[in-house]
Amino acid sequence: MNDVLDLSPQVAVLPVVHGSGDFALEVCRRLRTAHYDTLAVALPASYAAELERGVSLLPRISVVLQPPLHPRAAGSYVPVDPCQPVIAAIRAAMEADIDRAYVDLETDDYEPYAPVLPDASALGGLSLERFLTALLPALAPPLPGSQRLQRLRRMAYELHRLELDQRRVVLVAAAADWPWLRQAYRQRAPVTGAGVVTMPRLFDVTPSGLYFLLGELPWLTHLYEHRRAELIGDGSLAVDGIRALLLQAREACSGADYLPGWLTTQSLALLLRYVRNLTLCAGRLAPDLHDVVVAAQQVVGDDYALAVIESARQYPPQGLPTELEAARVGAGVVFDREGRPQRYHSRLELPPRTWRRLRLRPTPPPARQQQWRRQWDPYGQCSHLPEDRRVESFQHHVRDQAKALVGAGAARSEPFTASLKDGLDLRETLRHWWAGDIYVREVVPTHGTVEVVVFLFDHPADPQRYPWRATWYAEHDEESTLCFFATDFGTRMVGPGIAQAVYGGCFFLFPPRPIPDIWEDPRFDWTRSPEERLLAGALYHSRERRVALVAPRPPSAAWRALARQARRQWVYLPLRRFSPATVDRLRRFHVLNGKHVRSYAARFIRDLR
């Protein structure tokens, strides 16, 4: 006999924290390892038929609604959530053909009770008995005459009735009620008769209401169901689920506007450490969605944070066909057919939740984007100044690296005699170690500099994907002349007079000077691709002999021949030499419909860290 969980040799209790996937797994494990004749459920008998019908429809989520008798009263509902321990117990009992008994009191105006409990994730490192024993000092008794006390007495009375006919009965009830249920069972206090209630009905749930209905995030609930279907161990899902959510958000972001490998493993590791620190600062063991989104925003940016939110709301099984009428559920409300909210309380009350503010710029709706697109003035375009400063700083950094690479190629080594010159040459010293000579390095000054820097982000580039080709001239002496081909900015409106595009390739000419538009210049009509025209324009307009080229692969034989014809020389730097996250951030830029838009553009442009 278990002194903590058993009320008698015939009756046992499994106290649970509602909405916890860890407790759902623990309940299923105990039902499998111990033999029980009857499963007692802390729900009224009126829910039995519709609730078990909803369990049979899993993994599609549904909800059993019980409208109130009086219009001003609140209704009650039971979510058919596979991560709810009570639902998991009913599901396991139905599969094992164990009898079910619904022992709660029938009440019309249900009074919820949801105390603040410790993090249910602690169950992963403790036994259920130790977890419950640690809860005892924090559990408040029911008030005299309260509905909660009447319900506990009714459940104790029904357990006494069940043990007359059954050999072994197990009750799945809330952990907050467990000590007082034991007390009511021993006192055998008189019970209150059942009230008059309306019959509950089973409804489907719209995808937008899953976040308010489920105990775990919809994506984590999907992972629980997937592992259950595949017979995969799910003991570490509390940790693996967050990692899987971040990877799913990365896949959702990856596409035409992102380079492969844009979110590196180092960034993900930093993000997970940030999530851990936020969780510990809040005094929890498992992170909530707010912690994950804040970390994603601070480490990566708004776009990725929004992708995390959208991924967390996904529950793919909800797309399965159903004949049920759909119900739209919100936070503590259910909307009727006219869209009016009605108050409802969950019979499987989740721990209290708090709303917290998070500054994110969501994607504008299509109707608003279409309105901004119609208002666009085709004769006014300019850049966003913070992005200008960022990209100019980066291209100057690339220019310095190209000059250093040219100087390193012109260095020579010689045996040490009287001067170290520009430092030891370890390679040559080790190569001649048998002779005992020390070699020093001398960097020969090179003439000229690098005037043009070419970036090819996507090669080979699809001309249909990058239809926009333009030349932008410098507004001041600290800005470069820019030629580029990019995606159509009109397809991505982010604000009134603000659009977003993605570079396919570009070149910067510094110091700036006016040049003919290479995309309209007939001298380059012989080129066959946007990359080739961009390279030809860069070679033609460079006054210096060397032209820096940043590309995914080295220049081909045709490009080298093109440089020889123009009497120029490529200085190649691999694109992977630079951080994928940095390259991806610089590759996306915004187009403003006139300089006056700069006064409010920061309110609509997302932060790209």
LOVEXNU-490237 format. One line per field, with one value per residue (C-alpha): x, y, z; residue in one letter. Coordinates in steps of 0.1 Angstrom, whole numbers. Example, Ala and Ser with C-alpha at 12.3 -4.5 7.8 and 13.67 -1.06 7.14 Angstrom:
REM LOVEXNU-490237
c1 = c(123;137)
c2 = c(-45;-11)
c3 = c(78;71)
residu = c(A;S)
//
This chain:
REM LOVEXNU-490237
c1 = c(0;13;9;9;-14;-38;-69;-76;-65;-90;-89;-59;-55;-33;-30;-21;-13;-37;-22;12;26;49;20;1;31;34;-3;-1;30;13;-19;2;23;-5;-37;-69;-105;-120;-108;-126;-125;-130;-156;-195;-212;-230;-196;-190;-205;-193;-159;-151;-164;-138;-111;-118;-112;-77;-52;-76;-84;-120;-138;-169;-190;-217;-237;-251;-288;-289;-277;-256;-239;-206;-205;-179;-159;-135;-107;-99;-62;-38;-14;-41;-35;-72;-77;-46;-60;-93;-76;-54;-84;-104;-76;-71;-109;-109;-143;-147;-167;-173;-176;-177;-207;-231;-230;-245;-224;-189;-165;-129;-100;-65;-38;-2;18;55;67;54;87;102;84;112;137;114;90;53;52;80;65;32;47;65;32;14;25;13;-22;-51;-82;-116;-138;-167;-199;-180;-187;-152;-159;-193;-175;-148;-174;-193;-161;-154;-189;-187;-154;-170;-197;-173;-152;-183;-182;-147;-114;-91;-101;-79;-90;-73;-79;-63;-32;-46;-76;-57;-52;-88;-102;-84;-99;-134;-130;-122;-149;-178;-195;-230;-232;-252;-276;-268;-279;-299;-276;-277;-263;-227;-219;-187;-173;-143;-117;-105;-67;-66;-81;-56;-31;-58;-72;-41;-20;13;21;3;36;48;14;20;54;38;13;40;62;33;23;59;64;94;105;93;109;131;105;104;139;139;106;121;150;126;105;135;146;110;110;143;128;98;121;144;134;140;150;176;209;217;231;219;212;243;247;266;236;213;235;236;198;193;216;196;163;178;189;155;138;160;155;117;121;109;124;108;106;73;67;75;110;117;104;124;156;149;142;174;197;184;157;120;116;128;108;76;84;88;54;38;56;45;8;9;-8;-8;-34;-60;-62;-77;-113;-141;-179;-181;-193;-164;-162;-140;-123;-104;-89;-117;-144;-162;-176;-211;-222;-228;-192;-203;-180;-195;-176;-166;-145;-124;-131;-95;-82;-47;-22;-28;-14;-3;-2;31;39;64;74;73;62;39;36;9;-23;-25;-53;-31;-1;-23;-34;2;12;-15;-3;34;49;71;92;105;129;156;173;170;199;207;210;232;256;257;264;290;308;308;320;348;358;358;379;405;405;410;440;455;451;469;498;501;504;533;552;586;607;645;669;674;706;704;667;634;618;580;582;591;579;572;562;596;615;599;605;642;645;672;695;690;681;654;634;618;589;590;558;565;544;518;507;471;441;407;380;352;338;315;291;273;250;231;249;237;210;175;166;129;136;156;137;146;179;190;219;218;241;257;239;273;310;309;285;293;278;257;247;225;200;174;139;108;103;66;58;69;53;61;46;32;59;82;91;116;139;167;200;210;242;257;289;300;322;341;350;316;313;285;285;260;234;250;215;207;242;243;280;270;242;264;261;238;230;226;258;278;265;273;308;314;302;325;355;348;342;371;400;422;437;423;386;374;349;329;310;300;326;359;356;352;375;351;352;389;391;367;391;421;403;396;432;419;425;400;408;385;371;348;314;316;345;319;292;260;239;257;255;218;212;230;215;180;173;144;132;115;91;109;131;102;95;127;111;88;104;119;84;77;111;119;151;176;203)
c2 = c(0;35;57;89;81;54;63;27;-7;-4;33;53;89;103;141;160;196;203;213;196;172;158;148;134;111;101;92;70;53;45;33;9;-5;-10;-29;-9;-20;15;49;76;111;144;156;154;125;148;152;115;108;139;139;103;110;139;116;91;120;127;140;166;190;196;211;201;232;233;266;281;280;317;342;362;331;317;284;257;236;207;209;175;182;151;169;172;144;138;134;112;90;86;79;52;37;35;18;-7;-12;0;12;49;66;104;114;152;172;185;223;249;280;264;283;279;274;276;282;291;258;251;244;210;204;195;161;152;150;139;111;120;112;137;164;161;160;193;209;203;235;257;241;261;243;248;275;262;260;267;249;234;217;203;189;172;156;144;128;111;98;84;67;49;37;24;5;-16;-32;-27;-43;-14;22;51;87;114;147;181;182;213;192;160;165;178;149;125;143;142;105;98;120;107;141;145;154;179;168;173;205;210;216;219;190;196;195;187;213;216;244;269;271;306;294;265;287;297;262;239;235;233;253;239;230;211;193;182;169;148;134;127;108;89;78;69;51;74;81;115;120;149;167;197;205;190;207;243;233;218;250;271;249;249;287;287;265;288;318;301;308;332;361;341;326;290;288;323;311;294;268;294;318;290;281;318;319;288;302;335;314;295;327;344;312;311;348;342;314;286;254;255;286;300;315;350;340;322;351;377;357;352;390;400;375;373;400;407;385;354;363;365;332;316;329;316;282;279;284;256;223;203;176;204;202;168;166;168;171;190;226;249;271;302;302;331;338;327;334;316;336;328;328;366;371;381;368;347;339;302;285;255;224;215;249;258;277;315;332;369;391;407;433;426;452;434;447;421;417;441;424;419;446;472;463;466;501;512;498;519;550;545;574;559;591;591;566;568;546;541;560;535;508;530;535;498;487;514;503;467;474;495;466;443;469;468;430;430;454;433;402;420;430;395;380;404;395;378;357;358;344;365;386;418;429;412;434;427;397;360;338;306;286;291;287;253;243;249;237;212;240;260;292;317;334;368;383;415;430;449;481;478;506;516;507;491;514;490;461;436;414;384;369;345;327;317;343;338;369;364;364;397;419;452;467;502;526;548;578;591;618;630;623;595;574;551;550;518;495;465;439;429;415;436;459;463;428;435;466;471;505;536;545;518;486;459;442;417;421;395;413;448;468;499;526;547;576;582;598;598;570;560;535;502;486;511;515;499;491;461;447;418;403;374;375;402;390;393;428;438;425;441;475;472;464;492;519;510;534;511;479;457;450;431;403;387;357;321;306;318;337;314;313;335;361;360;365;394;410;405;422;452;451;445;419;402;401;373;369;339;349;323;344;366;356;343;363;395;389;381;412;434;417;429;466;490;515;547;566;600;616;627;591;589;609;579;549;535;529;503;488;458;455;432;424)
c3 = c(0;-9;22;1;-27;-14;6;14;2;-26;-35;-48;-59;-86;-79;-110;-121;-149;-183;-176;-202;-176;-154;-183;-190;-153;-151;-182;-168;-135;-152;-173;-144;-119;-123;-118;-124;-125;-134;-114;-130;-112;-136;-136;-152;-177;-195;-199;-234;-252;-235;-245;-280;-281;-268;-296;-321;-309;-321;-333;-304;-294;-264;-244;-236;-210;-213;-182;-173;-166;-192;-166;-152;-166;-184;-180;-204;-206;-232;-249;-247;-249;-225;-198;-173;-169;-207;-209;-182;-199;-232;-216;-198;-231;-248;-220;-217;-180;-166;-161;-134;-133;-97;-95;-84;-111;-107;-130;-120;-116;-93;-105;-82;-96;-70;-79;-78;-83;-118;-129;-147;-113;-117;-141;-113;-84;-78;-77;-40;-32;-54;-36;-2;-9;-20;13;32;3;-3;12;26;11;28;49;28;-5;-37;-36;-3;-16;-47;-26;-4;-34;-49;-15;-14;-49;-41;-11;-35;-60;-35;-27;-61;-74;-62;-72;-80;-90;-90;-111;-94;-90;-67;-49;-37;-28;10;15;-6;17;47;32;24;61;76;55;57;43;6;-14;-41;-78;-94;-126;-155;-193;-213;-226;-263;-282;-305;-327;-319;-344;-347;-332;-300;-293;-275;-249;-246;-243;-213;-233;-264;-295;-311;-280;-279;-315;-305;-277;-301;-327;-303;-290;-325;-333;-300;-292;-257;-246;-212;-223;-244;-220;-232;-267;-275;-271;-293;-319;-318;-326;-354;-368;-367;-386;-413;-415;-420;-445;-481;-509;-486;-466;-474;-464;-429;-419;-383;-371;-343;-323;-325;-315;-285;-274;-278;-256;-229;-230;-226;-197;-179;-184;-170;-139;-133;-133;-108;-131;-144;-179;-201;-213;-247;-236;-226;-258;-280;-260;-265;-302;-306;-288;-303;-339;-346;-349;-380;-362;-330;-351;-367;-332;-323;-354;-351;-314;-325;-351;-344;-377;-366;-364;-402;-401;-414;-389;-389;-356;-354;-346;-315;-313;-279;-263;-229;-205;-232;-259;-288;-300;-337;-336;-323;-287;-260;-232;-200;-195;-168;-174;-153;-157;-146;-158;-136;-136;-167;-170;-200;-208;-233;-261;-288;-321;-355;-371;-408;-422;-435;-473;-476;-459;-481;-512;-501;-495;-529;-547;-529;-540;-560;-587;-590;-555;-540;-513;-488;-450;-433;-406;-432;-453;-424;-417;-453;-459;-427;-439;-475;-461;-439;-470;-489;-461;-461;-499;-496;-468;-490;-519;-495;-481;-516;-524;-492;-495;-471;-466;-440;-409;-409;-390;-389;-382;-408;-407;-384;-383;-412;-392;-423;-440;-407;-402;-438;-434;-398;-409;-419;-387;-405;-392;-419;-417;-437;-456;-470;-503;-505;-532;-555;-558;-538;-542;-555;-564;-542;-558;-538;-554;-528;-550;-579;-603;-600;-614;-635;-627;-590;-592;-617;-601;-614;-605;-599;-568;-565;-534;-513;-497;-499;-473;-493;-523;-557;-557;-586;-578;-589;-563;-557;-566;-536;-545;-534;-497;-482;-446;-440;-458;-483;-470;-489;-485;-511;-511;-530;-554;-562;-560;-563;-544;-560;-534;-535;-552;-586;-612;-637;-664;-653;-662;-667;-695;-709;-744;-740;-718;-739;-749;-713;-708;-670;-643;-626;-658;-665;-629;-631;-665;-651;-621;-642;-667;-641;-617;-621;-600;-613;-586;-580;-549;-555;-526;-540;-529;-553;-570;-603;-633;-663;-682;-655;-653;-691;-687;-662;-684;-713;-691;-678;-643;-616;-593;-555;-544;-509;-502;-490;-462;-448;-432;-407;-424;-400;-408;-446;-443;-423;-449;-478;-470;-473;-473;-500;-489;-511;-506;-480;-459;-451;-431;-403;-394;-411;-379;-365;-392;-400;-379;-360;-377;-352)
residu = c(M;N;D;V;L;D;L;S;P;Q;V;A;V;L;P;V;V;H;G;S;G;D;F;A;L;E;V;C;R;R;L;R;T;A;H;Y;D;T;L;A;V;A;L;P;A;S;Y;A;A;E;L;E;R;G;V;S;L;L;P;R;I;S;V;V;L;Q;P;P;L;H;P;R;A;A;G;S;Y;V;P;V;D;P;C;Q;P;V;I;A;A;I;R;A;A;M;E;A;D;I;D;R;A;Y;V;D;L;E;T;D;D;Y;E;P;Y;A;P;V;L;P;D;A;S;A;L;G;G;L;S;L;E;R;F;L;T;A;L;L;P;A;L;A;P;P;L;P;G;S;Q;R;L;Q;R;L;R;R;M;A;Y;E;L;H;R;L;E;L;D;Q;R;R;V;V;L;V;A;A;A;A;D;W;P;W;L;R;Q;A;Y;R;Q;R;A;P;V;T;G;A;G;V;V;T;M;P;R;L;F;D;V;T;P;S;G;L;Y;F;L;L;G;E;L;P;W;L;T;H;L;Y;E;H;R;R;A;E;L;I;G;D;G;S;L;A;V;D;G;I;R;A;L;L;L;Q;A;R;E;A;C;S;G;A;D;Y;L;P;G;W;L;T;T;Q;S;L;A;L;L;L;R;Y;V;R;N;L;T;L;C;A;G;R;L;A;P;D;L;H;D;V;V;V;A;A;Q;Q;V;V;G;D;D;Y;A;L;A;V;I;E;S;A;R;Q;Y;P;P;Q;G;L;P;T;E;L;E;A;A;R;V;G;A;G;V;V;F;D;R;E;G;R;P;Q;R;Y;H;S;R;L;E;L;P;P;R;T;W;R;R;L;R;L;R;P;T;P;P;P;A;R;Q;Q;Q;W;R;R;Q;W;D;P;Y;G;Q;C;S;H;L;P;E;D;R;R;V;E;S;F;Q;H;H;V;R;D;Q;A;K;A;L;V;G;A;G;A;A;R;S;E;P;F;T;A;S;L;K;D;G;L;D;L;R;E;T;L;R;H;W;W;A;G;D;I;Y;V;R;E;V;V;P;T;H;G;T;V;E;V;V;V;F;L;F;D;H;P;A;D;P;Q;R;Y;P;W;R;A;T;W;Y;A;E;H;D;E;E;S;T;L;C;F;F;A;T;D;F;G;T;R;M;V;G;P;G;I;A;Q;A;V;Y;G;G;C;F;F;L;F;P;P;R;P;I;P;D;I;W;E;D;P;R;F;D;W;T;R;S;P;E;E;R;L;L;A;G;A;L;Y;H;S;R;E;R;R;V;A;L;V;A;P;R;P;P;S;A;A;W;R;A;L;A;R;Q;A;R;R;Q;W;V;Y;L;P;L;R;R;F;S;P;A;T;V;D;R;L;R;R;F;H;V;L;N;G;K;H;V;R;S;Y;A;A;R;F;I;R;D;L;R)
//
